[in-house]
Amino acid sequence: MVCGLDGGELFILNALYGDQCVNKNRSFNLGVIAKQFRDIFNESPEDVARRLINKRYITPVPKKDIKYYISDMGRACYAINQHGGNATEGRILPHKVFRLEGKLNTHVKNSK
């Protein structure tokens, strides 16, 4: 991949970006997409999230269940845009989720 991220990592960034998870008050529980993620990528979203933490794209929020948010919006937007998305560093419009090519072309979360 162009930016060094695999499909699973981009899928999680897409989920976080689409749910507007840009600070610790707007974090996302990956358990919501865990079944769908395992069906597509055959690995745990928590393992992929650890790789994104090590690459400093996301940050965990210790709560009852660990939640995540995008900690480096510039790099995340760059990665999303390099793979056909339309991400901006400014205001994210509600329910504005881009579509990735190929098997990532699924909507992560219902918009209503």
C-alpha positions in Angstrom: 0.0 0.0 0.0 1.1 3.6 -0.7 1.3 4.8 2.9 2.4 1.6 4.5 -1.0 0.6 5.9 -2.8 -2.6 5.0 -6.5 -3.0 4.3 -7.5 -3.8 7.9 -5.7 -0.7 9.2 -7.4 1.5 6.6 -10.8 -0.1 7.5 -10.3 0.9 11.2 -9.2 4.4 10.2 -12.3 4.7 8.0 -14.5 3.6 10.9 -12.9 6.1 13.3 -13.0 8.9 10.8 -16.6 8.2 9.8 -17.7 8.2 13.4 -15.9 11.5 14.0 -13.5 10.0 16.6 -11.0 12.9 16.8 -10.5 13.3 20.5 -10.8 11.2 23.7 -14.4 12.4 24.3 -15.4 11.0 20.9 -13.9 7.6 21.0 -15.1 4.3 19.3 -15.4 0.8 20.6 -14.1 -1.7 18.0 -16.4 -4.3 19.4 -19.1 -2.7 17.3 -17.4 -3.8 14.1 -15.5 -6.8 15.4 -17.7 -9.5 13.7 -17.7 -7.8 10.3 -14.0 -7.1 10.6 -13.1 -10.7 11.4 -15.3 -11.9 8.5 -13.4 -9.7 6.0 -9.8 -9.8 7.3 -9.6 -13.0 9.4 -7.9 -11.2 12.3 -9.0 -9.3 15.5 -9.6 -5.6 15.2 -7.8 -5.2 18.5 -4.6 -6.6 17.0 -4.8 -4.2 14.1 -5.6 -1.3 16.5 -2.3 -2.2 18.3 -0.4 -1.8 15.1 -2.1 1.6 14.4 -1.1 2.6 18.0 2.5 1.6 17.4 2.4 3.7 14.1 0.9 6.6 16.1 -2.3 7.0 14.0 -4.7 6.2 16.9 -4.7 6.4 20.7 -6.6 4.2 23.1 -8.9 5.5 25.8 -8.9 3.3 28.9 -12.6 2.8 29.8 -14.6 -0.3 30.7 -14.0 -1.5 27.1 -11.0 0.1 25.4 -12.0 2.8 22.9 -9.9 4.5 20.3 -9.7 7.9 18.5 -7.5 9.3 15.7 -4.6 11.1 17.4 -2.8 12.2 14.2 -5.5 13.6 11.9 -3.0 14.8 9.3 -1.5 11.4 8.7 -4.8 9.7 8.9 -6.3 12.0 6.3 -3.3 11.5 4.1 -3.6 7.7 4.3 -7.4 7.8 3.6 -6.9 10.2 0.6 -4.1 8.1 -0.8 -6.5 5.2 -1.1 -9.3 6.9 -2.9 -11.1 8.6 0.1 -12.0 12.2 0.6 -10.9 13.1 4.1 -10.2 16.6 5.3 -8.5 17.8 8.4 -11.2 20.4 9.0 -14.8 20.0 10.1 -16.1 16.5 9.4 -19.7 16.6 8.2 -22.0 14.2 10.0 -22.4 10.8 8.3 -19.9 11.6 5.6 -18.0 8.3 5.1 -16.0 7.6 2.0 -15.9 4.3 0.1 -12.7 2.4 -0.3 -12.2 0.2 -3.4 -12.5 -3.5 -3.4 -13.5 -5.6 -0.4 -13.4 -2.5 1.9 -16.4 -1.1 0.1 -18.7 -1.8 3.0 -20.4 0.8 5.2 -18.9 0.4 8.7 -21.8 1.9 10.6 -25.4 2.7 9.8 -25.8 6.4 9.3 -28.9 6.6 11.4 
